[in-house]
Amino acid sequence: MLKPLNIINDYCLYLLVFSVTFEKWDPFQLVGTISVTFITTILYLASWVPLIGRNFRFAPFKRFVIPLLLLIVVGFICSALNSEYVTELKYAYNYRTLLLIVLMTFIAAHLYCKPKTSPIVLNTYVASMLLVFLLVSLGNGVTFENGRLLLFGENPNIMGAKASLAFLIAISKLINKFSIKRFIIIIAICIPFISLVATSASRGAFVSMFLGLTVLLYFREISAFKKWALIVFAALASGMLITYLLETNPLMAERFLATVEKGETGRNVLWDAAFNIIQDNIIIGSGFEGVRPRMFAYSGINLNPHNIFLYIFIACGLPGIILFLIFLYRLTKLLLAHFKQVGDSLNLVIFVIVIFNMSKQGGSIGKILFWFFFAVLIGSTAQIMSSDKQEKLAQ
């Protein structure tokens, strides 16, 4: 009886991963209440119910999950101290982030218990992004809101980030095991992702591809000569690609020119306001619902600061940002130890790109994409590490 339940649980995970790229898609026109990802999340968590006692392990992940849960508690306390911002109880503790932390824990436990599912999960994500490209090419899921391009309900920045992550996952398979046949197949797979990045005109997604490629090559365990040969080749190929994209995409060229000439990132005003808020409220934050009102008071713009660190600092104060940094520190330590043991730098690349994008996108704390990749990083690396090394990391 357990075998069919485990198979159902696995396929529900793959279905959830496949839907991560359609996080904002609302095919039933229910005003965002029931998205594709919402449905698959419910199915996945339901498939866990008969397996929790046998497959779920919390001990390997508690050093990551506990700081995050304490972060939610700190946010709740800050909300209580700033109750004028809280209209409903669920907003006092950021229920969406709490649910995503729980989902992250279950996915990590799944990968920990069944390590053979990890590569399938990443391949499923890549396949999902190929479907996004196909549908966008056919004109499906492309809409405009206030003159801004949306792909399946997502703003171009987050969709560009998704495409750049898929590109890096695919290209890592070529770097890890090179052959002419593999080269042709992987390049053919990567072209759609480059096209999606160009369509998004997202500077962050553009930088993510090359930043990730740099990290992937730098941490590759090969001879110094081969490493530098690969870096030079990648630099030349990147230069050609950059030239092509900037010449064929006027919008991207215009945005990069504004960044280079004026230092304009599109977030300067928000970040300046966020730093001023933090200076005036270092210890006690505003609570999760107080972030936007305070941002409006300081900047005149009713948006969050488009940076996960600034957002947490404003919402939860100094204790909150310390807890989040503890989570990142422990995860970084695990990933570096895993790299030294296995020699595969893909997890380090994913981590760098996830943090880079969370540092520049609005609402990133509530995006399933980033918590999904945190789950992949924690579950796949913690499983491979020996129990002795896990004990050392916990100290």
C-alpha positions in Angstrom: 0.0 0.0 0.0 2.9 2.4 0.8 4.4 2.1 -2.7 1.4 3.5 -4.6 1.2 6.3 -2.0 4.9 7.1 -2.4 4.5 7.2 -6.2 1.5 9.5 -5.9 3.5 11.7 -3.6 6.4 11.9 -6.1 4.2 12.8 -9.0 2.4 15.4 -7.0 5.8 17.0 -6.3 6.7 17.0 -10.0 3.3 18.5 -10.8 4.0 21.2 -8.1 7.4 21.9 -9.6 6.0 22.1 -13.1 3.5 24.7 -11.9 6.0 26.9 -10.0 6.6 28.8 -13.2 2.9 29.6 -13.5 2.6 31.0 -10.0 0.4 33.9 -10.9 -1.6 32.2 -13.7 -5.3 32.3 -12.9 -6.9 30.2 -15.7 -10.2 30.0 -14.0 -10.5 33.8 -13.7 -11.1 33.6 -9.9 -9.3 36.9 -9.3 -6.1 35.3 -8.1 -7.7 33.1 -5.4 -7.1 29.8 -7.1 -4.0 29.7 -9.3 -2.5 26.6 -10.9 0.2 26.6 -8.3 -2.3 26.9 -5.4 -4.1 23.8 -6.7 -1.0 21.7 -7.1 0.3 22.8 -3.6 -3.0 21.5 -2.1 -2.6 18.2 -3.9 1.0 17.9 -2.9 0.4 18.5 0.8 -2.6 16.2 0.7 -0.4 13.4 -0.7 1.8 13.8 2.3 -0.9 13.0 4.9 -0.6 9.2 4.9 3.2 9.4 4.7 4.1 11.9 7.4 4.8 9.3 10.1 7.1 7.2 7.8 8.8 9.7 5.5 8.9 13.1 7.2 12.1 14.0 9.0 12.4 17.4 10.8 15.7 16.9 12.6 18.0 17.5 9.5 16.2 20.8 8.8 15.5 22.3 12.2 18.6 24.5 12.2 17.2 26.1 9.0 13.5 26.2 9.8 13.6 27.3 13.4 15.3 30.7 12.6 12.6 31.3 10.0 9.8 30.4 12.3 11.3 32.7 15.0 11.4 35.4 12.3 7.6 35.0 11.9 7.2 35.3 15.6 9.3 38.5 15.8 7.2 39.9 13.0 4.0 39.1 14.9 5.4 40.9 18.0 6.3 43.9 15.9 2.9 43.9 14.4 1.4 43.9 17.9 3.4 46.9 18.8 2.2 48.6 15.6 -1.4 47.4 15.6 -2.6 50.4 13.6 -1.3 48.7 10.5 -3.0 45.4 11.1 -6.5 45.1 9.6 -6.8 41.3 10.0 -5.1 38.8 12.3 -3.6 36.8 9.3 -1.6 39.9 8.3 0.0 40.2 11.7 2.2 37.1 11.0 2.5 37.1 7.2 0.5 33.9 6.7 1.7 33.4 3.1 5.4 33.4 4.1 4.6 31.0 7.0 2.8 28.6 4.5 5.8 28.8 2.2 8.2 27.9 5.0 6.1 24.9 5.8 6.0 23.9 2.1 9.7 24.4 1.9 10.2 22.0 4.8 8.0 19.3 3.3 9.8 19.5 -0.1 13.2 19.4 1.6 12.1 16.3 3.6 10.9 14.7 0.4 14.2 15.2 -1.3 16.1 14.1 1.8 14.0 10.9 2.0 14.1 10.2 -1.7 17.4 11.6 -3.1 16.8 10.1 -6.6 14.0 12.6 -7.1 16.3 15.6 -6.9 17.6 15.5 -10.6 14.0 14.8 -11.8 12.8 17.9 -9.9 15.3 20.1 -11.6 14.6 18.5 -15.0 10.9 19.1 -14.4 11.6 22.8 -13.7 13.5 23.1 -17.0 10.7 21.4 -18.9 8.2 23.7 -17.4 10.2 26.8 -18.6 10.3 25.3 -22.1 6.5 25.0 -22.0 6.4 28.7 -20.9 8.5 29.6 -24.0 6.3 27.6 -26.3 3.1 29.1 -25.0 4.5 32.6 -25.1 5.7 32.0 -28.6 2.2 31.1 -29.6 0.9 34.2 -27.9 -0.7 32.5 -24.9 -0.3 34.1 -21.4 1.0 37.4 -22.8 -0.9 40.4 -21.4 -0.3 44.1 -20.7 -1.2 45.9 -17.6 -0.7 49.7 -17.5 1.6 49.3 -20.4 3.7 46.7 -18.6 4.3 43.2 -20.1 3.0 40.3 -18.0 3.8 36.6 -18.8 1.2 34.4 -17.2 0.4 37.1 -14.7 4.0 37.5 -13.7 6.0 40.8 -14.1 8.9 40.4 -16.5 11.5 40.6 -13.7 10.4 37.4 -12.0 9.8 35.6 -15.2 13.3 36.6 -16.4 14.7 35.3 -13.1 12.9 32.0 -13.7 14.3 31.7 -17.2 17.9 32.5 -16.1 17.7 29.8 -13.4 16.5 27.3 -16.0 19.4 28.4 -18.3 21.9 27.8 -15.6 20.5 24.4 -14.6 20.7 23.3 -18.2 24.2 24.7 -18.9 25.5 23.0 -15.8 24.7 19.6 -17.3 27.0 20.5 -20.3 29.8 21.8 -18.1 29.7 18.7 -15.8 29.8 16.3 -18.7 30.8 17.7 -22.1 30.3 15.9 -25.4 29.4 17.2 -28.9 26.0 15.5 -28.8 25.2 17.0 -25.4 26.5 20.4 -26.5 24.0 20.5 -29.4 21.1 19.4 -27.2 21.9 21.7 -24.3 22.4 24.8 -26.5 19.1 24.1 -28.3 17.4 23.9 -24.8 19.1 27.1 -23.7 18.1 29.3 -26.6 14.5 29.5 -25.5 15.6 30.7 -22.0 17.8 33.4 -23.5 14.9 34.4 -25.6 12.6 34.7 -22.5 15.2 36.8 -20.8 15.4 39.1 -23.8 11.6 39.3 -23.9 11.4 40.2 -20.3 14.0 43.1 -20.8 15.0 42.5 -17.2 18.4 43.7 -16.3 18.5 41.5 -13.3 17.7 38.4 -15.3 20.3 39.3 -17.8 22.9 39.8 -15.1 21.8 36.6 -13.4 22.7 34.5 -16.4 26.3 35.7 -16.5 26.8 36.0 -12.8 25.6 32.4 -12.4 27.8 31.2 -15.3 30.8 32.9 -13.6 30.1 31.2 -10.3 29.6 27.9 -12.1 33.0 28.1 -13.8 34.9 29.5 -10.9 33.9 26.7 -8.6 34.4 24.0 -11.2 37.0 21.5 -10.0 39.3 21.2 -13.0 42.8 22.2 -13.8 43.7 25.9 -13.7 44.4 25.9 -17.4 41.1 24.3 -18.4 39.2 26.6 -16.0 40.7 29.8 -17.5 40.2 28.5 -21.0 36.5 28.0 -20.2 36.3 31.4 -18.6 37.8 33.1 -21.6 35.5 31.1 -24.0 32.5 32.0 -21.9 33.5 35.7 -21.7 33.8 35.8 -25.6 30.5 34.0 -26.1 28.9 36.3 -23.5 30.2 39.4 -25.2 28.8 38.3 -28.5 25.5 37.5 -26.9 25.3 40.8 -25.0 26.0 42.7 -28.2 23.3 40.7 -30.1 20.7 41.2 -27.4 21.4 45.0 -27.0 21.2 45.5 -30.7 18.0 43.6 -31.2 16.2 44.7 -28.0 16.0 48.5 -27.8 14.1 48.4 -24.5 16.9 46.4 -22.8 19.6 48.6 -24.3 17.8 51.7 -23.0 17.5 50.3 -19.5 21.1 49.3 -19.4 22.2 52.7 -20.7 20.2 54.3 -17.8 22.0 52.1 -15.3 25.5 52.7 -16.7 25.1 56.5 -17.3 22.9 57.5 -14.3 23.3 54.6 -11.9 19.5 54.2 -12.1 18.3 50.8 -11.0 14.6 51.6 -10.8 14.8 51.2 -7.1 17.0 54.1 -5.9 14.1 56.0 -4.3 12.8 52.9 -2.6 16.1 51.9 -1.2 16.9 55.4 0.0 13.6 55.5 1.8 14.2 52.1 3.3 17.5 53.1 4.8 16.0 56.2 6.3 13.2 54.0 7.9 15.8 51.6 9.3 17.8 54.5 10.8 14.8 55.7 12.6 13.6 52.3 13.7 16.6 50.0 14.2 15.4 47.7 16.9 11.7 47.5 16.6 10.2 46.9 13.2 6.8 48.0 11.9 5.4 44.5 11.4 4.7 43.0 8.0 1.7 45.1 7.2 3.5 48.3 8.3 6.2 48.2 5.6 4.2 49.8 2.8 2.6 52.5 4.9 6.1 53.5 6.2 7.6 53.3 2.7 4.8 55.6 1.5 5.4 58.0 4.4 9.1 58.3 3.6 9.1 58.1 -0.2 5.6 58.9 -1.4 5.5 55.5 -3.2 3.2 52.8 -1.9 5.5 49.9 -2.6 7.8 47.7 -0.5 11.5 48.3 -0.8 12.2 45.6 -3.5 14.9 44.0 -1.4 14.4 41.1 1.0 16.9 42.3 3.5 15.5 45.8 3.7 12.0 44.4 3.8 12.7 42.1 6.8 14.7 44.9 8.6 11.7 47.3 8.3 9.2 44.7 9.2 11.0 42.8 12.0 13.8 45.2 13.1 17.3 44.1 14.1 16.2 40.8 15.7 14.4 39.8 12.5 17.3 40.5 10.1 19.7 38.7 12.4 17.5 35.6 12.3 17.3 35.7 8.5 21.0 36.1 8.2 21.5 33.1 10.5 19.3 31.0 8.1 21.4 32.2 5.1 24.7 31.6 7.0 23.8 28.0 7.9 22.6 27.3 4.4 25.8 28.8 2.9 27.9 26.6 5.3 26.0 23.5 4.2 26.4 24.3 0.5 30.1 24.9 0.8 30.7 21.7 2.7 28.6 19.9 0.1 30.6 21.4 -2.7 33.9 20.3 -1.1 32.5 16.7 -0.8 30.8 16.4 -4.2 32.5 18.9 -6.4 29.3 20.1 -8.1 28.8 23.8 -8.0 25.2 24.0 -9.3 23.7 24.4 -5.8 26.1 27.3 -5.1 25.0 28.9 -8.4 21.3 28.5 -7.6 21.9 30.0 -4.1 23.7 33.1 -5.5 21.1 33.7 -8.1 18.2 33.3 -5.7 19.7 35.7 -3.2 20.6 38.2 -6.0 17.0 38.2 -7.3 15.5 38.4 -3.8 17.6 41.4 -3.2 16.0 43.4 -6.0 12.4 42.2 -6.4 9.3 43.3 -4.7 7.4 40.8 -2.6 10.2 38.2 -2.9 9.5 36.9 0.6 6.1 35.7 -0.7 7.3 34.1 -3.9 7.0 30.3 -4.1 9.9 30.2 -6.6 12.5 31.2 -4.1 11.3 29.0 -1.3 11.1 26.1 -3.7 14.8 26.5 -4.5 15.7 26.9 -0.8 13.9 23.5 -0.4 15.9 22.0 -3.2 19.2 23.3 -1.8 18.5 22.1 1.7 16.9 18.7 0.9 19.4 17.6 -1.8 22.6 18.7 0.1 21.6 17.6 3.6 20.8 14.1 2.2 24.2 13.7 0.6 26.2 15.0 3.6 27.3 12.3 6.1 25.8 12.3 9.5 29.2 13.3 11.0 29.4 16.4 8.8 25.8 17.3 9.6 26.7 17.2 13.3 29.7 19.5 12.8 27.6 22.0 10.8 25.0 22.1 13.6 27.7 23.1 16.2 
